[in-house]
Amino acid sequence: MAAQIGAPAAAARAHEELFAYWAGLRHGGRLPARCDIDPAGFKRLLPTVTLIDVVPGEPLDFRFRLAGTGLYGVYGREITGRSLADVYNSAAADYWRAELTKVVDGRPSVGAHSLAWRGASHLSILWLRLPLATNGKDVDMILGYDAVVGMSQVSSGIRAA
């Protein structure tokens, strides 16, 4: 994994920063649109930012419109232009489909997902997904941010003698 690994506290601060940026774009309860997003507003986060298209259908599907260069190491390849089924095994694709479908309801979502599916069970992604809507109401794109966190960075309180 060549992705930059951050501490949980730094990941939380990055999530707060991107959420505050997104929330500042909301007007009168309307969701921001992709055209409202200026990447210069969160430049340092860009390596692990994604834009995910909502693909209508039953069930909904999702396609990575854009994936930051820092995610190449996480996925082991370029994921821009790929669907969930192209990127993940079936269990991980089902996880992401369920989580992203919640965001389509217009509410931000945050969580953690193990990278065990990539053979890296000691690493997790702390993720944030934010809804975007061209018309301010119907979510048609999702802005994402991922921070890779290693288990070794979580303090257990146990110290070597």
Residue pairs with C-beta under 8 A, 6 or more apart in sequence:
1 73
1 74
1 115
1 118
1 120
1 123
1 148
2 72
2 73
3 48
3 70
3 71
3 72
3 73
3 74
3 148
4 47
4 48
4 70
4 148
5 123
5 148
5 149
5 150
5 153
6 14
6 147
6 148
6 149
7 149
7 153
8 126
8 149
8 153
8 154
10 147
11 126
11 147
11 149
12 126
14 45
14 145
14 147
15 110
15 126
15 128
15 145
15 147
17 42
17 45
18 42
18 45
18 49
18 128
18 130
18 143
18 145
19 108
19 128
19 130
21 41
21 42
22 32
22 108
22 130
22 143
25 32
25 36
25 37
26 32
30 133
30 136
30 137
31 106
31 131
31 132
31 133
31 136
31 137
31 139
32 132
32 133
33 132
33 133
33 134
33 135
33 136
34 51
34 132
34 134
34 141
35 134
36 132
37 132
37 143
39 46
39 49
42 49
45 145
46 68
47 68
47 69
47 70
47 71
48 68
48 70
48 71
48 74
48 145
48 146
48 147
48 148
49 66
49 68
49 143
49 144
49 145
50 64
50 66
50 67
50 68
50 71
50 142
50 143
50 144
50 145
50 146
51 64
51 65
51 66
51 141
51 142
51 143
51 144
52 62
52 63
52 64
52 65
52 100
52 129
52 141
52 142
52 143
52 144
53 62
53 63
53 64
53 65
53 140
53 141
54 60
54 62
54 100
54 104
54 139
54 140
54 141
54 142
55 61
55 62
55 63
55 83
59 97
59 101
60 97
60 100
60 101
60 104
61 83
61 84
61 85
61 97
62 83
62 84
62 96
62 97
62 100
62 142
63 81
63 82
63 83
63 84
64 79
64 80
64 81
64 82
64 83
64 87
65 80
65 81
65 141
66 80
67 75
67 78
67 79
67 80
71 79
71 146
72 78
74 115
74 118
74 125
74 146
74 148
75 87
75 118
76 118
79 86
79 87
84 93
84 96
84 97
84 100
85 93
87 93
88 95
88 96
88 117
89 117
91 117
92 113
92 117
95 113
96 113
99 109
99 111
99 129
100 129
100 142
102 109
103 109
103 129
103 130
103 131
103 139
103 142
104 131
104 139
104 142
105 139
106 131
106 133
106 137
106 139
107 131
108 128
108 129
108 130
108 131
109 128
109 129
110 126
110 127
110 128
110 129
111 126
111 127
112 124
112 125
112 126
112 127
112 149
113 124
113 125
113 127
114 121
114 123
114 124
115 121
115 123
115 124
115 125
115 148
122 150
122 151
122 152
123 148
123 149
123 150
123 151
124 148
124 149
124 151
125 146
125 147
125 148
125 149
126 146
126 147
126 149
127 144
127 145
127 146
127 147
128 144
128 145
128 146
129 142
129 143
129 144
130 142
130 143
130 144
131 139
131 142
131 143
132 139
132 140
132 141
132 142
132 143
133 139
133 140
133 141
134 140
134 141
